[in-house]
Amino acid sequence: MEKLDPDEISRYQRHILLPEIGGAGQQKLKRARVMVIGAGGLGSPVLQYLAAAGIGTLGIADDDRVVLSNLQRQVIHDSGTVGEMKTQSAADAIARLNPHVRIVRFEERFSAEMSALHLPRFDLLIDGSDNFETRYAAADAAELSRIPLVTGAVGRFDGSLTVLKPYETGPDGQLLPRYRDLFPAPPPEGLVPACAEAGIVGALTGVIGTLMAMEAIKLIAGIGEPLTGRLLLYDGLSARFDVVKYRRRAAKGQA
């Protein structure tokens, strides 16, 4: 197990004081390798909080560049990075925040082909993408690699997130649900407008992204009750949280 150096012990002191984490839990965070899809609205707080928490290796998959209209919600970037690749801008920001974190940049769109090459090197996948094609690809790739997936989504004033571990069984002995048990098929094209068309309040991505980072820390440290089989819903206008439980669907032909 990798030891924490004196600087890290000082840096993570508030974590180490927590009995649920302690020195052993902080070492787990240091050993962890997490791939984050998207350095945008959700990816920004995910990357910032995981870097601050001492995740040892962060992979960032994004093929886009920073534009001015991103800065209202993609807070890992700033006015001086407009035009840069998001992976580079995010990596530079993380280096300033915590030099102990190793960054692996993937300047490409997440796909089945990309994940087959790179995902086996990681312990956890976090999906902060903004399209259904990538969300389904992430769910399939994480299940195939048998690693947990934290996935979130936002729109206008509402957000949601859940944790997927469909390769494991629950307390009842049944396999845990897949992404397709929650969303059997993507909606018809054009039915769900992108934030560039419908708009989005920037702080919403901070709320959901921070919750995603919290789920990742729980999974890595082995503490608490992750959102497995539960979809957390947030309504920003009413300041209301709801939780919806979901289960593995029976295979066709089974009762």
Buried (B, 14 or more C-beta within 10 A) or exposed (E): EEEBEEEBEEBBEEBBEEEEBBBEBBBBBBBBBBBBBBBBBBBBBBBBBBBBBBBBBBBBBBBBBBEEEBBBBBBBBEEEBBEBBBBBBBBBBBEEBBEBBEBBBBBBBBBEEBBEEBBEEBBBBBBBBBBBEBBBBBBBBBBBBEBBBBBBBBBBBBBBBBBBBBBEEBEEEEBBBBBBBBBEEEEEEEEBEEBEEEEBBBEBBBBBBBBBBBBBBBBBBEBEEBBBBBBBBBEBEEEEEEEEEBBBEEEEEEE
